[in-house]
Amino acid sequence: MPLYEFRCRECGYGFTELVAWDRRSGVRCPKCGGPAEPRVSTFAVGSGSGGGNTTGSGAGTAGFS
Ligand SMILES: [Zn+2]
């Protein structure tokens, strides 16, 4: 079961939760009990993080053997 990041819509509290993908919409804030929405994983963010994926480290050495 994957670990997802969530953020509360009510108080803005961020937390991580182990939850099935099809149940992510039912996660609630552990602080106030308000509805929480899943946050996009950092690796999936295309804009806002500065980009430059191709120049990053790791991708070039992934297939090295
Ligand atoms: Zn909350």
PDB file of the backbone (N, CA, C, O) and the ligand in Angstrom, with CONECT records:
HET     ZN  A 101       1
ATOM      1  N   MET A   1       0.846  -1.207   0.000  1.00  0.00           N
ATOM      2  CA  MET A   1       0.000   0.000   0.000  1.00  0.00           C
ATOM      3  C   MET A   1       0.874   1.247   0.000  1.00  0.00           C
ATOM      4  O   MET A   1       1.734   1.407   0.866  1.00  0.00           O
ATOM      5  N   PRO A   2       0.662   2.102  -0.940  1.00  0.00           N
ATOM      6  CA  PRO A   2       1.540   3.273  -1.089  1.00  0.00           C
ATOM      7  C   PRO A   2       1.293   4.340  -0.034  1.00  0.00           C
ATOM      8  O   PRO A   2       0.233   4.409   0.590  1.00  0.00           O
ATOM      9  N   LEU A   3       2.296   5.152   0.134  1.00  0.00           N
ATOM     10  CA  LEU A   3       2.224   6.259   1.084  1.00  0.00           C
ATOM     11  C   LEU A   3       1.980   7.555   0.320  1.00  0.00           C
ATOM     12  O   LEU A   3       2.743   7.923  -0.573  1.00  0.00           O
ATOM     13  N   TYR A   4       0.914   8.228   0.685  1.00  0.00           N
ATOM     14  CA  TYR A   4       0.569   9.462  -0.003  1.00  0.00           C
ATOM     15  C   TYR A   4       0.647  10.656   0.940  1.00  0.00           C
ATOM     16  O   TYR A   4       0.498  10.536   2.156  1.00  0.00           O
ATOM     17  N   GLU A   5       0.884  11.796   0.337  1.00  0.00           N
ATOM     18  CA  GLU A   5       0.866  13.037   1.107  1.00  0.00           C
ATOM     19  C   GLU A   5      -0.503  13.691   0.956  1.00  0.00           C
ATOM     20  O   GLU A   5      -1.074  13.749  -0.133  1.00  0.00           O
ATOM     21  N   PHE A   6      -1.002  14.173   2.069  1.00  0.00           N
ATOM     22  CA  PHE A   6      -2.302  14.848   2.040  1.00  0.00           C
ATOM     23  C   PHE A   6      -2.186  16.216   2.679  1.00  0.00           C
ATOM     24  O   PHE A   6      -1.254  16.511   3.429  1.00  0.00           O
ATOM     25  N   ARG A   7      -3.171  17.039   2.352  1.00  0.00           N
ATOM     26  CA  ARG A   7      -3.239  18.352   2.974  1.00  0.00           C
ATOM     27  C   ARG A   7      -4.698  18.671   3.292  1.00  0.00           C
ATOM     28  O   ARG A   7      -5.588  18.542   2.451  1.00  0.00           O
ATOM     29  N   CYS A   8      -4.904  19.086   4.524  1.00  0.00           N
ATOM     30  CA  CYS A   8      -6.255  19.371   4.983  1.00  0.00           C
ATOM     31  C   CYS A   8      -6.795  20.635   4.314  1.00  0.00           C
ATOM     32  O   CYS A   8      -6.102  21.645   4.197  1.00  0.00           O
ATOM     33  N   ARG A   9      -8.031  20.549   3.886  1.00  0.00           N
ATOM     34  CA  ARG A   9      -8.648  21.725   3.264  1.00  0.00           C
ATOM     35  C   ARG A   9      -9.091  22.739   4.308  1.00  0.00           C
ATOM     36  O   ARG A   9      -9.227  23.927   4.018  1.00  0.00           O
ATOM     37  N   GLU A  10      -9.312  22.261   5.515  1.00  0.00           N
ATOM     38  CA  GLU A  10      -9.839  23.136   6.562  1.00  0.00           C
ATOM     39  C   GLU A  10      -8.730  23.922   7.250  1.00  0.00           C
ATOM     40  O   GLU A  10      -8.783  25.149   7.333  1.00  0.00           O
ATOM     41  N   CYS A  11      -7.722  23.197   7.744  1.00  0.00           N
ATOM     42  CA  CYS A  11      -6.686  23.876   8.531  1.00  0.00           C
ATOM     43  C   CYS A  11      -5.339  23.920   7.809  1.00  0.00           C
ATOM     44  O   CYS A  11      -4.401  24.571   8.270  1.00  0.00           O
ATOM     45  N   GLY A  12      -5.251  23.224   6.677  1.00  0.00           N
ATOM     46  CA  GLY A  12      -4.027  23.268   5.909  1.00  0.00           C
ATOM     47  C   GLY A  12      -2.932  22.362   6.442  1.00  0.00           C
ATOM     48  O   GLY A  12      -1.785  22.452   6.004  1.00  0.00           O
ATOM     49  N   TYR A  13      -3.269  21.499   7.374  1.00  0.00           N
ATOM     50  CA  TYR A  13      -2.292  20.600   7.967  1.00  0.00           C
ATOM     51  C   TYR A  13      -1.856  19.539   6.965  1.00  0.00           C
ATOM     52  O   TYR A  13      -2.690  18.882   6.342  1.00  0.00           O
ATOM     53  N   GLY A  14      -0.545  19.377   6.814  1.00  0.00           N
ATOM     54  CA  GLY A  14      -0.013  18.395   5.882  1.00  0.00           C
ATOM     55  C   GLY A  14       0.417  17.143   6.609  1.00  0.00           C
ATOM     56  O   GLY A  14       1.006  17.216   7.688  1.00  0.00           O
ATOM     57  N   PHE A  15       0.126  15.989   6.022  1.00  0.00           N
ATOM     58  CA  PHE A  15       0.493  14.726   6.652  1.00  0.00           C
ATOM     59  C   PHE A  15       0.577  13.640   5.598  1.00  0.00           C
ATOM     60  O   PHE A  15       0.100  13.798   4.474  1.00  0.00           O
ATOM     61  N   THR A  16       1.193  12.536   5.987  1.00  0.00           N
ATOM     62  CA  THR A  16       1.287  11.410   5.076  1.00  0.00           C
ATOM     63  C   THR A  16       0.438  10.261   5.614  1.00  0.00           C
ATOM     64  O   THR A  16       0.302  10.088   6.825  1.00  0.00           O
ATOM     65  N   GLU A  17      -0.121   9.495   4.711  1.00  0.00           N
ATOM     66  CA  GLU A  17      -1.019   8.427   5.116  1.00  0.00           C
ATOM     67  C   GLU A  17      -0.849   7.232   4.180  1.00  0.00           C
ATOM     68  O   GLU A  17      -0.734   7.376   2.963  1.00  0.00           O
ATOM     69  N   LEU A  18      -0.838   6.061   4.786  1.00  0.00           N
ATOM     70  CA  LEU A  18      -0.819   4.837   3.993  1.00  0.00           C
ATOM     71  C   LEU A  18      -2.252   4.504   3.607  1.00  0.00           C
ATOM     72  O   LEU A  18      -3.063   4.147   4.461  1.00  0.00           O
ATOM     73  N   VAL A  19      -2.558   4.617   2.350  1.00  0.00           N
ATOM     74  CA  VAL A  19      -3.939   4.398   1.921  1.00  0.00           C
ATOM     75  C   VAL A  19      -3.958   3.907   0.474  1.00  0.00           C
ATOM     76  O   VAL A  19      -3.099   4.258  -0.335  1.00  0.00           O
ATOM     77  N   ALA A  20      -4.947   3.100   0.183  1.00  0.00           N
ATOM     78  CA  ALA A  20      -5.105   2.644  -1.192  1.00  0.00           C
ATOM     79  C   ALA A  20      -5.479   3.817  -2.080  1.00  0.00           C
ATOM     80  O   ALA A  20      -6.129   4.764  -1.639  1.00  0.00           O
ATOM     81  N   TRP A  21      -5.062   3.742  -3.333  1.00  0.00           N
ATOM     82  CA  TRP A  21      -5.265   4.856  -4.246  1.00  0.00           C
ATOM     83  C   TRP A  21      -6.749   5.183  -4.419  1.00  0.00           C
ATOM     84  O   TRP A  21      -7.120   6.351  -4.539  1.00  0.00           O
ATOM     85  N   ASP A  22      -7.583   4.169  -4.430  1.00  0.00           N
ATOM     86  CA  ASP A  22      -9.005   4.414  -4.652  1.00  0.00           C
ATOM     87  C   ASP A  22      -9.717   4.891  -3.386  1.00  0.00           C
ATOM     88  O   ASP A  22     -10.912   5.185  -3.401  1.00  0.00           O
ATOM     89  N   ARG A  23      -8.951   4.962  -2.282  1.00  0.00           N
ATOM     90  CA  ARG A  23      -9.565   5.426  -1.035  1.00  0.00           C
ATOM     91  C   ARG A  23      -8.986   6.766  -0.589  1.00  0.00           C
ATOM     92  O   ARG A  23      -9.304   7.261   0.492  1.00  0.00           O
ATOM     93  N   ARG A  24      -8.145   7.340  -1.423  1.00  0.00           N
ATOM     94  CA  ARG A  24      -7.441   8.560  -1.028  1.00  0.00           C
ATOM     95  C   ARG A  24      -8.390   9.736  -0.807  1.00  0.00           C
ATOM     96  O   ARG A  24      -8.077  10.661  -0.057  1.00  0.00           O
ATOM     97  N   SER A  25      -9.550   9.695  -1.461  1.00  0.00           N
ATOM     98  CA  SER A  25     -10.487  10.814  -1.338  1.00  0.00           C
ATOM     99  C   SER A  25     -11.240  10.774  -0.019  1.00  0.00           C
ATOM    100  O   SER A  25     -11.908  11.742   0.346  1.00  0.00           O
ATOM    101  N   GLY A  26     -11.135   9.657   0.701  1.00  0.00           N
ATOM    102  CA  GLY A  26     -11.867   9.535   1.960  1.00  0.00           C
ATOM    103  C   GLY A  26     -11.009   9.834   3.174  1.00  0.00           C
ATOM    104  O   GLY A  26     -11.462   9.692   4.310  1.00  0.00           O
ATOM    105  N   VAL A  27      -9.775  10.246   2.939  1.00  0.00           N
ATOM    106  CA  VAL A  27      -8.871  10.542   4.049  1.00  0.00           C
ATOM    107  C   VAL A  27      -9.266  11.850   4.724  1.00  0.00           C
ATOM    108  O   VAL A  27      -9.625  12.830   4.071  1.00  0.00           O
ATOM    109  N   ARG A  28      -9.186  11.833   6.050  1.00  0.00           N
ATOM    110  CA  ARG A  28      -9.542  13.037   6.792  1.00  0.00           C
ATOM    111  C   ARG A  28      -8.371  13.503   7.638  1.00  0.00           C
ATOM    112  O   ARG A  28      -7.492  12.723   8.004  1.00  0.00           O
ATOM    113  N   CYS A  29      -8.381  14.775   7.935  1.00  0.00           N
ATOM    114  CA  CYS A  29      -7.315  15.383   8.711  1.00  0.00           C
ATOM    115  C   CYS A  29      -7.274  14.815  10.127  1.00  0.00           C
ATOM    116  O   CYS A  29      -8.300  14.763  10.805  1.00  0.00           O
ATOM    117  N   PRO A  30      -6.077  14.385  10.581  1.00  0.00           N
ATOM    118  CA  PRO A  30      -5.951  13.838  11.928  1.00  0.00           C
ATOM    119  C   PRO A  30      -6.067  14.905  13.006  1.00  0.00           C
ATOM    120  O   PRO A  30      -6.217  14.587  14.186  1.00  0.00           O
ATOM    121  N   LYS A  31      -6.000  16.145  12.611  1.00  0.00           N
ATOM    122  CA  LYS A  31      -6.068  17.234  13.588  1.00  0.00           C
ATOM    123  C   LYS A  31      -7.484  17.733  13.811  1.00  0.00           C
ATOM    124  O   LYS A  31      -7.960  17.806  14.944  1.00  0.00           O
ATOM    125  N   CYS A  32      -8.150  18.075  12.717  1.00  0.00           N
ATOM    126  CA  CYS A  32      -9.473  18.683  12.852  1.00  0.00           C
ATOM    127  C   CYS A  32     -10.578  17.803  12.285  1.00  0.00           C
ATOM    128  O   CYS A  32     -11.761  18.090  12.471  1.00  0.00           O
ATOM    129  N   GLY A  33     -10.194  16.721  11.587  1.00  0.00           N
ATOM    130  CA  GLY A  33     -11.204  15.823  11.046  1.00  0.00           C
ATOM    131  C   GLY A  33     -11.816  16.329   9.752  1.00  0.00           C
ATOM    132  O   GLY A  33     -12.779  15.752   9.247  1.00  0.00           O
ATOM    133  N   GLY A  34     -11.268  17.387   9.224  1.00  0.00           N
ATOM    134  CA  GLY A  34     -11.789  17.940   7.976  1.00  0.00           C
ATOM    135  C   GLY A  34     -11.330  17.122   6.782  1.00  0.00           C
ATOM    136  O   GLY A  34     -10.454  16.267   6.910  1.00  0.00           O
ATOM    137  N   PRO A  35     -11.917  17.381   5.628  1.00  0.00           N
ATOM    138  CA  PRO A  35     -11.559  16.656   4.418  1.00  0.00           C
ATOM    139  C   PRO A  35     -10.154  17.010   3.946  1.00  0.00           C
ATOM    140  O   PRO A  35      -9.781  18.181   3.883  1.00  0.00           O
ATOM    141  N   ALA A  36      -9.390  15.985   3.619  1.00  0.00           N
ATOM    142  CA  ALA A  36      -8.030  16.200   3.145  1.00  0.00           C
ATOM    143  C   ALA A  36      -7.928  15.770   1.693  1.00  0.00           C
ATOM    144  O   ALA A  36      -8.567  14.804   1.273  1.00  0.00           O
ATOM    145  N   GLU A  37      -7.130  16.485   0.938  1.00  0.00           N
ATOM    146  CA  GLU A  37      -6.952  16.137  -0.463  1.00  0.00           C
ATOM    147  C   GLU A  37      -5.509  15.713  -0.693  1.00  0.00           C
ATOM    148  O   GLU A  37      -4.597  16.270  -0.081  1.00  0.00           O
ATOM    149  N   PRO A  38      -5.289  14.735  -1.569  1.00  0.00           N
ATOM    150  CA  PRO A  38      -3.944  14.248  -1.831  1.00  0.00           C
ATOM    151  C   PRO A  38      -3.090  15.281  -2.544  1.00  0.00           C
ATOM    152  O   PRO A  38      -3.566  16.013  -3.412  1.00  0.00           O
ATOM    153  N   ARG A  39      -1.842  15.326  -2.168  1.00  0.00           N
ATOM    154  CA  ARG A  39      -0.922  16.261  -2.802  1.00  0.00           C
ATOM    155  C   ARG A  39      -0.159  15.536  -3.903  1.00  0.00           C
ATOM    156  O   ARG A  39       0.111  14.338  -3.813  1.00  0.00           O
ATOM    157  N   VAL A  40       0.176  16.280  -4.926  1.00  0.00           N
ATOM    158  CA  VAL A  40       0.917  15.689  -6.035  1.00  0.00           C
ATOM    159  C   VAL A  40       2.347  15.416  -5.588  1.00  0.00           C
ATOM    160  O   VAL A  40       2.994  16.273  -4.986  1.00  0.00           O
ATOM    161  N   SER A  41       2.829  14.228  -5.886  1.00  0.00           N
ATOM    162  CA  SER A  41       4.185  13.882  -5.506  1.00  0.00           C
ATOM    163  C   SER A  41       5.186  14.809  -6.180  1.00  0.00           C
ATOM    164  O   SER A  41       4.953  15.303  -7.283  1.00  0.00           O
ATOM    165  N   THR A  42       6.276  15.031  -5.517  1.00  0.00           N
ATOM    166  CA  THR A  42       7.260  15.990  -6.003  1.00  0.00           C
ATOM    167  C   THR A  42       7.813  15.593  -7.368  1.00  0.00           C
ATOM    168  O   THR A  42       8.108  16.448  -8.203  1.00  0.00           O
ATOM    169  N   PHE A  43       7.947  14.304  -7.582  1.00  0.00           N
ATOM    170  CA  PHE A  43       8.530  13.854  -8.839  1.00  0.00           C
ATOM    171  C   PHE A  43       7.564  14.008  -9.999  1.00  0.00           C
ATOM    172  O   PHE A  43       7.966  13.950 -11.161  1.00  0.00           O
ATOM    173  N   ALA A  44       6.286  14.204  -9.685  1.00  0.00           N
ATOM    174  CA  ALA A  44       5.282  14.314 -10.728  1.00  0.00           C
ATOM    175  C   ALA A  44       4.962  15.770 -11.050  1.00  0.00           C
ATOM    176  O   ALA A  44       4.221  16.052 -11.991  1.00  0.00           O
ATOM    177  N   VAL A  45       5.511  16.680 -10.281  1.00  0.00           N
ATOM    178  CA  VAL A  45       5.233  18.090 -10.502  1.00  0.00           C
ATOM    179  C   VAL A  45       5.992  18.592 -11.727  1.00  0.00           C
ATOM    180  O   VAL A  45       7.221  18.535 -11.765  1.00  0.00           O
ATOM    181  N   GLY A  46       5.276  19.075 -12.709  1.00  0.00           N
ATOM    182  CA  GLY A  46       5.933  19.521 -13.936  1.00  0.00           C
ATOM    183  C   GLY A  46       6.325  20.987 -13.866  1.00  0.00           C
ATOM    184  O   GLY A  46       7.339  21.383 -14.442  1.00  0.00           O
ATOM    185  N   SER A  47       5.539  21.798 -13.171  1.00  0.00           N
ATOM    186  CA  SER A  47       5.840  23.219 -13.084  1.00  0.00           C
ATOM    187  C   SER A  47       5.809  23.671 -11.630  1.00  0.00           C
ATOM    188  O   SER A  47       5.121  23.083 -10.795  1.00  0.00           O
ATOM    189  N   GLY A  48       6.558  24.715 -11.347  1.00  0.00           N
ATOM    190  CA  GLY A  48       6.558  25.246  -9.997  1.00  0.00           C
ATOM    191  C   GLY A  48       7.788  24.843  -9.214  1.00  0.00           C
ATOM    192  O   GLY A  48       8.128  25.482  -8.219  1.00  0.00           O
ATOM    193  N   SER A  49       8.456  23.794  -9.649  1.00  0.00           N
ATOM    194  CA  SER A  49       9.646  23.343  -8.935  1.00  0.00           C
ATOM    195  C   SER A  49      10.919  23.741  -9.677  1.00  0.00           C
ATOM    196  O   SER A  49      12.024  23.392  -9.262  1.00  0.00           O
ATOM    197  N   GLY A  50      10.757  24.465 -10.768  1.00  0.00           N
ATOM    198  CA  GLY A  50      11.917  24.913 -11.509  1.00  0.00           C
ATOM    199  C   GLY A  50      12.235  24.041 -12.708  1.00  0.00           C
ATOM    200  O   GLY A  50      12.981  24.455 -13.597  1.00  0.00           O
ATOM    201  N   GLY A  51      11.686  22.856 -12.743  1.00  0.00           N
ATOM    202  CA  GLY A  51      11.905  21.961 -13.873  1.00  0.00           C
ATOM    203  C   GLY A  51      13.338  21.473 -13.929  1.00  0.00           C
ATOM    204  O   GLY A  51      14.022  21.369 -12.911  1.00  0.00           O
ATOM    205  N   GLY A  52      13.777  21.177 -15.147  1.00  0.00           N
ATOM    206  CA  GLY A  52      15.152  20.710 -15.316  1.00  0.00           C
ATOM    207  C   GLY A  52      15.327  19.253 -14.965  1.00  0.00           C
ATOM    208  O   GLY A  52      16.336  18.868 -14.373  1.00  0.00           O
ATOM    209  N   ASN A  53      14.355  18.439 -15.324  1.00  0.00           N
ATOM    210  CA  ASN A  53      14.411  17.025 -14.985  1.00  0.00           C
ATOM    211  C   ASN A  53      15.562  16.320 -15.700  1.00  0.00           C
ATOM    212  O   ASN A  53      16.247  15.481 -15.115  1.00  0.00           O
ATOM    213  N   THR A  54      15.765  16.665 -16.956  1.00  0.00           N
ATOM    214  CA  THR A  54      16.755  15.965 -17.761  1.00  0.00           C
ATOM    215  C   THR A  54      18.170  16.254 -17.278  1.00  0.00           C
ATOM    216  O   THR A  54      19.088  15.470 -17.524  1.00  0.00           O
ATOM    217  N   THR A  55      18.345  17.375 -16.592  1.00  0.00           N
ATOM    218  CA  THR A  55      19.681  17.727 -16.125  1.00  0.00           C
ATOM    219  C   THR A  55      19.921  17.255 -14.688  1.00  0.00           C
ATOM    220  O   THR A  55      20.995  17.448 -14.119  1.00  0.00           O
ATOM    221  N   GLY A  56      18.899  16.640 -14.130  1.00  0.00           N
ATOM    222  CA  GLY A  56      19.023  16.180 -12.753  1.00  0.00           C
ATOM    223  C   GLY A  56      19.929  14.975 -12.637  1.00  0.00           C
ATOM    224  O   GLY A  56      20.339  14.392 -13.640  1.00  0.00           O
ATOM    225  N   SER A  57      20.235  14.610 -11.420  1.00  0.00           N
ATOM    226  CA  SER A  57      21.101  13.458 -11.188  1.00  0.00           C
ATOM    227  C   SER A  57      20.276  12.189 -11.047  1.00  0.00           C
ATOM    228  O   SER A  57      19.123  12.235 -10.620  1.00  0.00           O
ATOM    229  N   GLY A  58      20.859  11.075 -11.401  1.00  0.00           N
ATOM    230  CA  GLY A  58      20.184   9.804 -11.228  1.00  0.00           C
ATOM    231  C   GLY A  58      19.710   9.226 -12.542  1.00  0.00           C
ATOM    232  O   GLY A  58      19.913   8.041 -12.809  1.00  0.00           O
ATOM    233  N   ALA A  59      19.078  10.050 -13.373  1.00  0.00           N
ATOM    234  CA  ALA A  59      18.524   9.550 -14.616  1.00  0.00           C
ATOM    235  C   ALA A  59      19.617   9.052 -15.549  1.00  0.00           C
ATOM    236  O   ALA A  59      19.428   8.062 -16.256  1.00  0.00           O
ATOM    237  N   GLY A  60      20.745   9.722 -15.556  1.00  0.00           N
ATOM    238  CA  GLY A  60      21.819   9.362 -16.473  1.00  0.00           C
ATOM    239  C   GLY A  60      22.531   8.097 -16.063  1.00  0.00           C
ATOM    240  O   GLY A  60      23.131   7.431 -16.907  1.00  0.00           O
ATOM    241  N   THR A  61      22.482   7.748 -14.805  1.00  0.00           N
ATOM    242  CA  THR A  61      23.206   6.570 -14.330  1.00  0.00           C
ATOM    243  C   THR A  61      22.291   5.404 -14.046  1.00  0.00           C
ATOM    244  O   THR A  61      22.739   4.355 -13.582  1.00  0.00           O
ATOM    245  N   ALA A  62      20.995   5.582 -14.324  1.00  0.00           N
ATOM    246  CA  ALA A  62      20.021   4.543 -13.980  1.00  0.00           C
ATOM    247  C   ALA A  62      20.294   3.267 -14.778  1.00  0.00           C
ATOM    248  O   ALA A  62      20.166   2.164 -14.247  1.00  0.00           O
ATOM    249  N   GLY A  63      20.669   3.414 -16.053  1.00  0.00           N
ATOM    250  CA  GLY A  63      20.852   2.246 -16.884  1.00  0.00           C
ATOM    251  C   GLY A  63      22.306   1.793 -16.982  1.00  0.00           C
ATOM    252  O   GLY A  63      22.621   0.894 -17.761  1.00  0.00           O
ATOM    253  N   PHE A  64      23.162   2.384 -16.229  1.00  0.00           N
ATOM    254  CA  PHE A  64      24.572   2.026 -16.288  1.00  0.00           C
ATOM    255  C   PHE A  64      24.843   0.667 -15.659  1.00  0.00           C
ATOM    256  O   PHE A  64      24.348   0.367 -14.573  1.00  0.00           O
ATOM    257  N   SER A  65      25.631  -0.150 -16.346  1.00  0.00           N
ATOM    258  CA  SER A  65      25.932  -1.461 -15.769  1.00  0.00           C
ATOM    259  C   SER A  65      27.358  -1.851 -16.094  1.00  0.00           C
ATOM    260  O   SER A  65      27.810  -2.925 -15.697  1.00  0.00           O
TER     261      SER A  65
HETATM  262 ZN    ZN A 101      -7.367  19.901   9.446  1.00  0.00          ZN2+
END
